[in-house]
């Protein structure tokens, strides 16, 4: 990871607060968490102090030992919508290289990953999915319209939206340019 990244500072603070809070809630000492996760106690002390740049693999081991999702460690502790994360989780050595965890959803069985391309004027209608299903959409290019009942959401390039898909919904391109987006169907 790049050592001089202002984008990473908030996520390190979140990780620090969350690991400490979750470890205490699990009634584990730092030594017990180190043993359970396979992460050194020294590393855990530095993580909880917000001083240590930590790999995603290390965070996965800590999350597993705490019986929480990876996203529970990096998400801001005071968010109103726990499914919407939008946090930089990795920054590369070359400026502009990064990984952003946008959202999370609990899946019962599987997640389908779709790439969509809608030409101007195109419409894709979807029937209601069973209760408990959701969809996540990330727009790569253009402006996507999503119709949910009487509500129309406009999602611009670089933005994302997540919604429960237990009602009929429509994806549409009302613009004059192509719309490309990624759609996850979470079952």
URJOLIN-V103510 format. One record per residue. N is the residue number from 1. RES is the residue in one letter. SS is DSSP state (H for helix, E for strand, - for the rest). D_CENTER is the distance of its C-alpha to the mean C-alpha in Angstrom with 1 decimal. Layout:
n: <N N>
res: <RES RES>
ss: <SS SS>
d_center: <D_CENTER D_CENTER>
This chain:
n: <1 2 3 4 5 6 7 8 9 10 11 12 13 14 15 16 17 18 19 20 21 22 23 24 25 26 27 28 29 30 31 32 33 34 35 36 37 38 39 40 41 42 43 44 45 46 47 48 49 50 51 52 53 54 55 56 57 58 59 60 61 62 63 64 65 66 67 68 69 70 71 72 73 74 75 76 77 78 79 80 81 82 83 84 85 86 87 88 89 90 91 92 93 94 95 96 97 98 99 100 101 102 103 104 105 106 107 108 109 110 111 112 113 114 115 116 117 118 119 120 121 122 123 124 125 126 127 128 129 130 131 132 133 134 135 136 137 138 139 140 141 142 143 144 145 146 147 148 149 150 151 152 153 154 155 156 157 158 159 160 161 162 163 164 165 166 167 168 169 170 171 172 173 174 175 176 177 178 179 180 181 182 183 184 185 186 187>
res: <X X X X X X X X X X X X X X X X X X X X X X X X X X X X X X X X X X X X X X X X X X X X X X X X X X X X X X X X X X X X X X X X X X X X X X X X X X X X X X X X X X X X X X X X X X X X X X X X X X X X X X X X X X X X X X X X X X X X X X X X X X X X X X X X X X X X X X X X X X X X X X X X X X X X X X X X X X X X X X X X X X X X X X X X X X X X X X X X X X X X X X X X X X X>
ss: <- - - - - - - - H H H H H H H H H H H H H H H H H - - - - H H H H H H H H - - - H H H H H H H H - - - - - - - H H H H H H H H H H H - - - H H H H H - - - - - - - - - E E E E E E E E - - - - - - E E E E E E - - - - - - - E E E E E E E E - - - - E E E E - - - - - - - E E E E E E E E - E E E E E E - - E E E E E E - - - E E E E E - - - - E E E E - - - - - - E E E E E E E E ->
d_center: <19.2 21.0 22.8 23.2 19.8 19.5 15.8 15.2 17.3 15.1 12.5 15.7 17.0 14.1 14.3 18.1 18.2 15.8 17.6 20.9 20.2 19.0 21.8 24.3 23.2 23.7 27.1 26.6 28.3 26.8 29.3 28.3 24.6 25.7 27.9 25.4 22.6 24.9 23.7 26.6 27.5 28.0 24.4 23.2 25.5 24.3 20.6 21.6 23.7 20.9 23.2 21.8 19.5 17.8 16.7 13.5 16.0 17.6 14.5 14.1 17.8 17.6 14.8 17.0 20.1 18.8 17.8 14.2 10.7 9.4 6.6 9.8 11.3 9.3 8.5 11.6 14.1 15.5 12.9 14.4 11.6 9.6 7.4 6.5 4.9 6.0 7.3 9.4 9.3 12.3 15.3 18.2 21.9 22.4 21.3 18.6 17.0 13.4 9.9 7.1 3.4 3.4 3.0 4.8 8.5 11.5 13.5 17.3 18.3 16.3 13.8 15.6 14.5 16.8 17.9 20.0 22.7 24.7 27.9 29.3 30.4 28.6 27.1 25.2 25.7 23.9 25.5 23.9 21.9 22.8 21.6 18.3 16.8 14.0 13.0 10.2 11.8 11.3 14.8 16.2 19.8 21.7 21.1 20.1 21.7 20.3 23.0 22.3 25.8 27.4 24.3 23.4 20.1 20.1 17.0 18.0 17.2 14.1 12.6 10.4 11.2 10.6 13.8 15.9 18.2 21.3 23.3 24.5 22.6 23.4 21.8 24.3 25.3 27.8 28.0 30.3 27.9 25.8 22.2 19.8 16.4 13.9 13.7 12.1 14.4 13.2 16.5>
